[in-house]
């Protein structure tokens, strides 16, 4: 699953969103492990939207930084969830 989802595949100038809810964990965590490839992908996305190369690169770096913050918040939301433990069904309790 790609992290970038176009708002309108027939009109790329309408922009894109990041689909954090439906992407896989390897893709999600690749934001941290492969920053250059994501900045490059964001640059290409902005160019496909019609931005000039220098502007696309500038926006891509900003968007990457915002993406990292969004993922940090996404992870924090799950970090605060309580963990409950249920013994396996074949465990005998007394």
For each residue, the residues with C-beta under 8 A, 3 or more apart:
1: 19 22 23 24 27
2: 5 19 23 27
3: 18 19 20 23 27 28 31 38
4: 16 17 18 19 41 42 45
5: 2 16 17 18 19
6: 9 12 14 15 16
7: 14 15 16 17
8: 11 12 14
9: 6 12
10:
11: 8 14
12: 6 8 9 15 16 48 49 50
13: 49 50
14: 6 7 8 11
15: 6 7 12 49
16: 4 5 6 7 12 45 49
17: 4 5 7
18: 3 4 5 67 70
19: 1 2 3 4 5 22 23
20: 3 23 28 70 71 74
21:
22: 1 19
23: 1 2 3 19 20 27 28
24: 1 27 28
25: 28 29
26: 29 30
27: 1 2 3 23 24 30
28: 3 20 23 24 25 31 71 74
29: 25 26 32 33
30: 26 27 33 34 37 38
31: 3 28 34 35 38 64 67 68 71
32: 29 35 68 71
33: 29 30
34: 30 31 37 38
35: 31 32 38 39 64
36: 39 40
37: 30 34 40 41
38: 3 30 31 34 35 41 42 64 67
39: 35 36 42 43 57 60 61 64
40: 36 37 43 44 60
41: 4 37 38 44 45
42: 4 38 39 45 46 59 60 63 64 67
43: 39 40 46 47 53 56 57 60
44: 40 41 47 48 56
45: 4 16 41 42 48 49 60
46: 42 43 49 51 55 56 59 60 63
47: 43 44 50 51 52 53 56
48: 12 44 45
49: 12 13 15 16 45 46
50: 12 13 47
51: 46 47 55 56 59
52: 47 55 56
53: 43 47 56 57
54: 57 58
55: 46 51 52 58 59
56: 43 44 46 47 51 52 53 59 60
57: 39 43 53 54 60 61
58: 54 55 61 62
59: 42 46 51 55 56 62 63
60: 39 40 42 43 45 46 56 57 63 64
61: 39 57 58 64 65
62: 58 59 65 66
63: 42 46 59 60 66 67
64: 31 35 38 39 42 60 61 67 68
65: 61 62 68 69
66: 62 63 69 70
67: 18 31 38 42 63 64 70 71
68: 31 32 64 65 71 72
69: 65 66 72 73
70: 18 20 66 67 73 74
71: 20 28 31 32 67 68 74 75
72: 68 69 75 76
73: 69 70 76 77
74: 20 28 70 71 77 78
75: 71 72 78 79
76: 72 73 79 80
77: 73 74 80 81
78: 74 75 81
79: 75 76
80: 76 77
81: 77 78
82:
83:
84:
85:
86:
87: 91 93
88: 91
89:
90:
91: 87 88
92:
93: 87
94:
